[in-house]
Amino acid sequence: MARYDFTEGNIFKQMLWFSTPILLTNLLQTSYQFIDSLWVGNLLGAQALGAVAVSGTVIFTILSFVIGVNNASLTILSQQKGKGNEEGLKNYLNAFVVTLTCLAFVLGVVGYFLARPILMMLGTPPSMVDEATLYLKINFVGILFLFGYNFIATVLRALGDSRTPLKFVCIAVLLNTVLAPLFIIQFHLGIEGAAYATLISQAFAFLYGLALIIRKKLAPFTKPSLPQKEEILLILKLGIPAGLQMMVISSGVMAIMSVVTSFGEHTVAGFGAAQRLDSLLMLPAMALGTAVSSMAGQNIGVSKWDRVHKIARYGVLYNLVIMLVVSVIIFFFAHEAVSLFTNDESAIKFGGEYLQIIAFFYPLLGINFILNGVVRASGAMIQILLLNVVSLWVLRYPLTYGLSAFFGEMGIGLGMGISFLISSIVVYFYYRYGKWKEKELFEKKRM
């Protein structure tokens, strides 16, 4: 197991070796949906693929508040790690376990019973509603497993360990790869089988990860107990705006999906395939964003601001190099990539052209991940919330809606790409001139 103290040492080497396992872990996590889409699209058709795409958007939206609280845990735990405060680290771990368990249970129940109304409100084509509802409900049953293993991974990364999460996620993905075709073909469960395969695999990842972290004492977990008032207040102070931030992002994605659904089933299927690819293509930037947040958090905890800014610079440069390579590859092979998911010619045409339009905007979106990750590490969650409101609701949705009305379905890609460009400029100016560096999380905390 590799743990890093990011307050000392070569920043570039640490970033390279710390972010690579995160990238691989994220790749494996994303492959849950990727594998489902491959099997569903090829075995059950474009309509079922569209149902999975719409359901995936809803899942991300309904569960995003828990994701936000999980992101807040990275900020608090990494700063505690940087300070070397073992008691504070243990107490906040307990507080997050209790909080996340309660939130996951509530959102799981609400999401299960409101699945169909949400899909109808989104404008899901009638032919897809039944399958999408079934797929969505099964996924909500496993919400605790999904966020359980994600939280374990977050804790380990805050402590400087990005390799251990790779182990249990790898085993779970291999399990999902076997179960998905077995349930779909052998047991004749259709889209329901794909959902069950994902649920079982996520449950295994959570239980195996939990056993691993307890047996090897990788983190100071204790028997859950009622958290202290100040611990809950700090979690809510950071977690609520972080959760709202994720809801702003995911609800913006839902709004864009409502634009896509207005063009019919073929466009929905093509966009669904493109989004699966898009989720893979953005993984390097997302991994770097998580890595720089952990690294910056430890240094912010001990006020090493020179290292914080070097981390940001290295992260941006690293992102530009990697994402430019990704952009070139996807530009030339967009249609072939989309055809992996569906043989519907209209869906392939739209999905391929969409990817080609936004391909060279990917590095700009990556800058957002890096700089937002550094700012988030300081605890400036409200500021990140406002930046995402601007990005999604002031820029991305209006541009996508307006340009699609003018250029047709190709306006979807144009609107997305232009919003990436403008939002990266806005984020840079806030990083450069904003007051996020003045945040103090623990000045009232007794050590």
C-alpha positions in Angstrom: 0.0 0.0 0.0 1.3 3.5 -0.9 0.5 6.4 1.3 1.8 9.9 0.5 2.5 12.9 2.7 1.8 15.5 0.1 3.3 18.4 2.3 6.8 17.3 1.3 8.5 15.8 -1.8 8.4 16.1 -5.6 4.9 17.3 -6.6 4.9 16.0 -10.2 6.0 12.5 -9.2 3.4 12.4 -6.4 0.7 13.6 -8.8 1.6 11.0 -11.4 1.7 8.1 -9.0 -1.2 9.2 -6.9 -3.6 10.1 -9.8 -2.9 7.0 -11.9 -4.6 4.5 -9.6 -7.5 7.0 -9.2 -7.8 7.1 -13.0 -7.8 3.3 -13.2 -10.4 3.0 -10.4 -12.7 5.6 -12.0 -12.3 3.8 -15.3 -13.4 0.5 -13.6 -16.3 2.3 -11.9 -17.5 3.9 -15.1 -17.3 0.5 -16.8 -20.3 -0.7 -14.8 -22.5 1.5 -17.0 -20.2 1.0 -20.0 -20.6 -2.8 -19.8 -24.3 -2.5 -19.3 -24.7 -0.2 -22.3 -22.6 -2.5 -24.5 -24.7 -5.6 -23.6 -28.1 -3.7 -23.6 -27.4 -1.8 -26.9 -26.2 -4.9 -28.8 -28.6 -7.5 -27.3 -31.8 -5.5 -26.6 -31.6 -2.6 -29.1 -31.5 1.2 -29.3 -34.7 1.6 -27.3 -33.3 -0.2 -24.3 -30.0 1.7 -24.6 -31.9 4.9 -24.5 -33.8 3.7 -21.4 -30.5 3.0 -19.7 -29.2 6.4 -20.7 -32.2 8.3 -19.3 -32.2 6.3 -16.1 -28.5 6.9 -15.6 -29.1 10.6 -15.7 -31.9 10.4 -13.1 -29.8 8.2 -10.8 -27.0 10.7 -10.8 -29.4 13.6 -10.1 -31.3 11.9 -7.2 -28.2 10.6 -5.5 -26.0 13.7 -6.1 -26.6 15.2 -2.6 -24.9 12.2 -1.1 -22.0 12.6 -3.6 -21.6 16.2 -2.5 -21.3 15.2 1.1 -18.8 12.6 0.1 -16.8 15.3 -1.7 -16.9 17.4 1.5 -15.4 14.5 3.4 -12.3 14.7 1.2 -11.8 18.3 2.2 -12.2 17.8 5.9 -10.2 14.5 6.1 -7.3 15.6 3.9 -6.9 18.8 6.0 -7.0 16.7 9.2 -4.4 14.4 7.6 -2.1 17.4 6.7 -2.4 18.7 10.3 -1.5 15.3 11.7 -4.6 15.3 13.9 -5.3 11.6 14.4 -8.1 12.2 17.0 -9.9 14.7 14.7 -9.5 12.3 11.8 -11.2 9.5 13.7 -14.0 11.6 15.0 -14.8 13.0 11.6 -14.7 9.6 10.0 -17.4 8.5 12.5 -19.5 11.6 11.8 -19.4 11.0 8.1 -20.3 7.3 8.4 -23.5 8.2 10.4 -24.4 11.1 8.1 -23.9 9.3 4.8 -25.8 6.2 5.9 -28.9 8.3 6.9 -28.8 10.3 3.6 -28.3 7.2 1.5 -31.3 5.5 3.1 -33.6 8.5 2.6 -32.6 9.1 -1.0 -32.9 5.4 -1.8 -36.5 5.2 -0.6 -37.5 8.5 -2.2 -35.9 7.6 -5.5 -37.5 4.2 -5.7 -41.1 5.4 -5.2 -40.7 8.5 -7.5 -38.9 6.8 -10.3 -41.7 6.8 -12.9 -43.0 10.4 -12.1 -39.4 11.7 -12.5 -39.0 9.9 -15.8 -42.3 11.3 -17.1 -41.3 14.8 -16.0 -38.1 14.5 -17.9 -40.0 13.8 -21.1 -38.8 10.3 -21.6 -40.3 8.8 -24.8 -43.3 6.6 -23.9 -41.8 3.6 -25.5 -38.9 3.8 -23.0 -40.7 4.6 -19.8 -41.4 1.1 -18.5 -37.9 -0.3 -19.1 -36.3 2.9 -17.7 -38.5 2.8 -14.5 -37.5 -0.8 -13.9 -33.8 -0.2 -14.4 -34.0 2.9 -12.2 -35.8 1.2 -9.3 -33.3 -1.6 -9.1 -30.4 0.8 -9.0 -32.0 2.7 -6.1 -32.2 -0.5 -4.1 -28.4 -0.6 -4.1 -27.7 3.0 -3.3 -26.1 2.2 0.1 -23.6 -0.2 -1.6 -22.8 2.4 -4.3 -22.0 5.2 -1.9 -20.5 2.9 0.7 -17.5 1.8 -1.5 -17.2 5.3 -2.9 -16.9 6.7 0.6 -14.2 4.1 1.5 -12.3 5.2 -1.5 -12.6 8.8 -0.6 -11.3 8.2 2.9 -8.3 6.3 1.7 -7.4 9.0 -0.9 -7.6 11.7 1.8 -5.0 9.6 3.7 -2.8 9.4 0.6 -3.7 5.9 -0.5 -5.1 5.6 -4.0 -4.1 2.0 -4.8 -6.3 0.0 -2.3 -9.6 1.2 -3.8 -8.4 -0.2 -7.2 -8.3 -3.7 -5.8 -11.9 -4.1 -4.7 -13.4 -2.1 -7.6 -11.4 -4.3 -10.1 -12.9 -7.5 -8.6 -16.4 -6.0 -8.7 -16.1 -5.0 -12.4 -14.9 -8.4 -13.4 -18.0 -9.8 -11.5 -20.3 -7.4 -13.4 -18.7 -8.4 -16.7 -19.7 -12.0 -16.1 -23.1 -11.5 -14.5 -24.5 -8.9 -17.1 -24.7 -11.3 -20.1 -25.6 -14.2 -17.9 -28.7 -12.4 -16.5 -29.6 -10.8 -19.8 -29.2 -13.9 -22.1 -29.2 -17.0 -20.0 -31.9 -15.9 -17.5 -33.9 -13.9 -20.0 -34.2 -10.9 -17.6 -33.5 -8.2 -20.3 -32.8 -4.7 -19.0 -33.7 -5.9 -15.5 -30.8 -8.4 -15.6 -28.3 -5.6 -16.4 -29.5 -3.7 -13.4 -29.2 -6.7 -11.1 -25.7 -7.4 -12.3 -24.7 -3.9 -11.4 -26.4 -4.1 -8.0 -24.7 -7.4 -7.0 -21.3 -6.1 -8.2 -21.6 -2.9 -6.2 -22.6 -4.8 -3.1 -19.6 -7.0 -3.4 -17.3 -4.0 -3.9 -18.7 -2.4 -0.7 -18.5 -5.5 1.5 -15.0 -6.5 0.3 -13.7 -3.0 0.7 -15.1 -2.7 4.2 -13.6 -6.1 5.2 -10.3 -5.0 3.7 -10.1 -1.7 5.4 -11.1 -3.1 8.8 -8.8 -6.2 8.6 -5.7 -4.2 7.6 -6.5 -1.2 9.7 -6.1 1.2 6.7 -8.2 3.9 8.4 -9.2 4.7 12.0 -12.8 3.5 11.7 -14.6 2.9 15.0 -18.0 1.5 16.0 -20.5 4.1 14.9 -21.6 6.5 17.6 -23.5 9.8 17.9 -21.2 12.5 16.5 -20.4 15.7 18.4 -22.4 18.9 17.6 -19.5 20.8 16.1 -18.6 17.9 13.8 -22.2 17.7 12.4 -22.2 21.5 12.0 -19.0 21.5 9.9 -20.2 18.5 7.8 -23.5 20.3 7.1 -21.7 23.6 6.5 -19.6 22.0 3.8 -21.9 19.1 2.8 -25.0 21.1 2.0 -23.5 23.5 -0.5 -21.4 20.6 -1.9 -24.5 18.5 -2.3 -26.4 21.4 -3.9 -23.4 21.8 -6.2 -23.7 18.2 -7.4 -27.5 18.6 -7.7 -26.9 21.8 -9.9 -24.6 19.8 -12.1 -26.8 16.7 -12.4 -30.1 18.7 -12.8 -28.3 20.6 -15.5 -27.5 17.3 -17.2 -31.2 16.4 -16.8 -32.2 19.7 -18.4 -29.9 19.0 -21.4 -31.4 15.5 -21.6 -34.8 17.1 -22.0 -33.5 19.0 -25.0 -32.1 15.7 -26.4 -35.4 13.8 -25.9 -37.3 16.4 -28.0 -35.5 15.1 -31.1 -36.8 11.6 -30.7 -35.5 8.0 -30.0 -32.6 7.9 -32.4 -31.1 11.1 -31.0 -31.6 9.8 -27.4 -29.9 6.5 -28.3 -27.0 8.3 -30.0 -26.6 10.8 -27.2 -26.7 7.9 -24.7 -23.9 6.1 -26.4 -21.9 9.4 -26.8 -22.4 10.1 -23.1 -21.0 6.7 -22.1 -17.9 7.4 -24.2 -17.8 11.0 -22.8 -17.8 9.6 -19.2 -14.7 7.5 -20.2 -13.0 10.4 -22.0 -13.2 12.7 -19.1 -11.8 10.2 -16.6 -8.2 11.5 -16.8 -9.3 15.1 -15.9 -11.6 13.8 -13.2 -8.9 11.7 -11.7 -6.5 14.7 -11.7 -9.2 16.8 -10.1 -9.6 14.3 -7.2 -5.8 14.0 -6.9 -5.1 17.7 -6.7 -7.9 18.1 -4.2 -6.4 15.6 -1.9 -2.9 17.0 -2.4 -4.0 20.6 -2.0 -6.1 19.8 1.1 -3.1 18.4 3.0 -1.0 21.4 2.2 -3.8 23.9 3.0 -4.0 22.1 6.4 -0.5 23.3 7.2 -0.7 26.6 5.1 1.9 25.7 2.5 0.4 27.9 -0.2 3.4 27.8 -2.5 2.9 24.0 -2.9 -0.9 24.5 -3.3 -0.3 26.8 -6.3 2.4 24.5 -7.8 -0.1 21.6 -7.5 -2.7 23.6 -9.5 -0.1 24.5 -12.2 1.1 21.0 -12.6 -2.4 19.7 -12.7 -3.5 22.1 -15.4 -0.5 21.3 -17.6 -0.8 17.5 -17.1 -4.5 17.8 -18.0 -3.8 19.7 -21.2 -1.3 17.2 -22.5 -3.5 14.1 -21.7 -6.8 15.6 -22.9 -5.4 16.8 -26.2 -4.3 13.3 -27.0 -7.8 12.0 -26.0 -9.4 14.7 -28.2 -7.4 13.7 -31.3 -8.2 10.1 -30.9 -12.0 10.6 -30.4 -12.2 13.1 -33.3 -10.9 10.5 -35.8 -12.7 7.4 -34.3 -16.0 8.9 -33.0 -18.4 7.0 -35.3 -16.6 3.7 -34.8 -16.7 4.2 -31.0 -20.5 5.0 -31.0 -21.1 1.9 -33.2 -19.9 -0.3 -30.3 -23.1 0.5 -28.5 -25.7 0.4 -31.3 -26.2 -0.6 -34.9 -28.8 2.0 -35.5 -27.4 4.2 -38.3 -29.2 7.4 -37.3 -28.0 7.0 -33.7 -24.5 6.4 -34.8 -24.5 9.4 -37.1 -25.7 11.8 -34.4 -23.5 10.3 -31.7 -20.4 10.5 -33.8 -21.0 14.0 -35.0 -21.7 15.2 -31.5 -18.4 13.8 -30.2 -16.5 15.3 -33.1 -17.9 18.7 -32.3 -17.0 18.7 -28.6 -13.8 16.7 -28.9 -11.4 19.7 -28.7 -13.3 21.3 -25.8 -12.4 18.4 -23.5 -9.1 20.0 -22.2 -11.1 23.2 -21.2 -13.6 21.2 -19.2 -10.6 19.5 -17.6 -9.3 22.9 -16.4 -12.6 23.2 -14.5 -12.0 19.9 -12.7 -8.4 20.9 -11.7 -9.1 24.4 -10.4 -12.4 23.5 -8.8 -10.6 20.7 -7.0 -8.0 23.0 -5.5 -10.6 25.6 -4.5 -12.8 22.9 -3.0 -9.9 21.6 -0.9 -9.9 24.9 1.0 -13.6 24.4 2.0 -15.0 27.1 -0.3 -18.1 25.0 -1.1 -20.5 27.9 -1.6 -18.2 29.5 -4.1 -17.9 26.2 -6.1 -21.7 26.0 -6.0 -22.0 29.5 -7.5 -19.4 28.7 -10.2 -21.4 25.6 -11.2 -24.7 27.5 -11.3 -23.0 29.8 -13.8 -21.5 26.9 -15.8 -24.7 24.8 -16.0 -27.6 27.2 -15.8 -26.2 30.5 -17.1 -24.1 29.0 -19.8 -24.5 25.3 -20.8 -28.3 24.8 -20.8 -29.2 28.1 -22.4 -26.5 27.7 -25.1 -27.6 24.1 -25.8 -31.3 24.9 -25.9 -30.8 28.0 -28.0 -28.3 26.6 -30.5 -30.3 23.4 -30.9 -33.3 25.5 -31.8 -31.3 27.2 -34.5 -29.0 24.4 -35.8 -31.1 21.4 -34.9 -29.7 18.4 -33.1 -26.1 19.5 -33.9 -26.6 22.6 -31.8 -26.5 20.3 -28.7 -22.8 19.7 -29.2 -22.1 23.3 -30.1 -23.8 24.6 -27.0 -22.0 22.1 -24.8 -18.6 23.0 -26.3 -18.9 26.8 -26.1 -20.1 26.5 -22.5 -16.9 24.5 -21.6 -14.8 27.4 -23.1 -16.5 30.2 -21.2 -16.8 28.4 -17.9 -13.1 27.5 -17.9 -12.3 31.3 -18.2 -14.7 32.1 -15.3 -13.2 29.4 -13.1 -9.6 30.6 -13.8 -10.4 34.2 -12.9 -12.0 33.1 -9.6 -9.0 30.8 -8.8 -6.6 33.7 -9.6 -8.5 36.6 -7.8 -11.1 35.0 -5.5 -10.9 34.9 -1.7 -11.1 31.1 -1.3 -7.6 31.1 0.3 -9.0 32.9 3.3 -11.2 30.0 4.4 -10.5 28.5 7.8 -12.3 25.3 8.8 -10.9 24.4 12.2 -10.1 27.6 13.9 -12.8 27.0 16.5 -12.1 23.3 16.7 -10.4 22.1 20.0 -7.4 20.0 19.1 
